[in-house]
Amino acid sequence: MGRRRRKVIRVVRRTLPKVFSCPNCGVSGVKVQMKGEHLALISCGNCKLTLNYEFSGRKEAIDVYNEFVDQFMAGKIKSEQRM
């Protein structure tokens, strides 16, 4: 006679995304590359929207992307801006 085995509970850790959706074309193809403490390169693989984005403070890639989308939707960043 043996005991019943305990059920193993696995904790699934969620990770932050690496690829985001483009506010210009809507395709999931925007990458955010951190170039320094206050500089990021945001580029879309579909519509070729590219922007060197400066931000203040220490932020993760998803925070920089959210600020970029907010400013893009507000009209402060134009889709014709390509660098």
C-alpha positions as CSV (number, residue, x, y, z in Angstrom):
1,M,0.0,0.0,0.0
2,G,1.5,3.2,-1.0
3,R,0.5,6.9,-0.8
4,R,-1.0,8.8,-3.6
5,R,1.5,11.0,-5.5
6,R,1.1,14.7,-5.0
7,K,0.1,16.7,-8.1
8,V,2.9,19.0,-9.3
9,I,1.8,22.6,-9.7
10,R,3.8,24.4,-12.3
11,V,3.8,28.2,-12.2
12,V,3.7,29.7,-15.6
13,R,5.7,32.9,-15.8
14,R,4.5,35.5,-18.3
15,T,7.1,37.5,-20.1
16,L,6.9,40.9,-21.8
17,P,6.5,40.9,-25.6
18,K,9.4,41.6,-27.9
19,V,7.4,42.5,-31.0
20,F,4.6,45.1,-30.9
21,S,1.8,46.2,-33.3
22,C,2.5,49.2,-35.5
23,P,0.2,52.3,-35.0
24,N,0.7,53.3,-38.6
25,C,-0.1,50.0,-40.6
26,G,-1.5,47.8,-37.8
27,V,0.8,44.8,-38.5
28,S,2.6,43.2,-35.6
29,G,6.1,44.0,-36.7
30,V,7.5,46.9,-34.5
31,K,10.7,46.2,-32.7
32,V,12.2,48.5,-30.0
33,Q,16.0,48.4,-29.7
34,M,17.4,50.2,-26.7
35,K,20.5,52.1,-27.9
36,G,21.5,53.7,-24.6
37,E,20.1,55.0,-21.3
38,H,17.9,57.6,-23.0
39,L,17.7,56.5,-26.7
40,A,15.7,53.8,-28.5
41,L,15.3,52.8,-32.1
42,I,11.7,52.0,-33.0
43,S,11.2,50.4,-36.4
44,C,8.4,48.6,-38.3
45,G,9.3,45.8,-40.6
46,N,6.2,46.2,-42.8
47,C,5.8,49.9,-43.4
48,K,9.4,50.8,-42.7
49,L,8.5,53.5,-40.1
50,T,11.8,54.2,-38.3
51,L,12.3,56.6,-35.5
52,N,15.1,57.4,-33.1
53,Y,13.2,58.1,-29.9
54,E,14.6,60.0,-26.9
55,F,13.0,59.5,-23.5
56,S,13.7,60.5,-20.0
57,G,14.3,58.1,-17.1
58,R,15.1,54.4,-17.0
59,K,12.4,52.5,-18.9
60,E,11.8,49.1,-20.4
61,A,11.1,48.5,-24.1
62,I,7.3,48.2,-23.5
63,D,7.2,51.6,-21.7
64,V,9.1,53.3,-24.6
65,Y,6.6,51.7,-27.1
66,N,3.6,52.9,-25.1
67,E,5.0,56.5,-25.0
68,F,5.7,56.3,-28.8
69,V,2.1,55.1,-29.6
70,D,0.6,57.8,-27.3
71,Q,2.6,60.5,-29.1
72,F,1.9,59.0,-32.6
73,M,-1.9,58.9,-31.9
74,A,-1.8,62.5,-30.6
75,G,-0.2,63.7,-33.8
76,K,3.1,64.7,-32.4
77,I,4.9,62.1,-34.5
78,K,4.1,61.9,-38.2
79,S,4.2,58.7,-40.2
80,E,6.4,60.5,-42.9
81,Q,9.2,60.9,-40.3
82,R,11.8,58.4,-41.4
83,M,15.4,58.5,-40.4
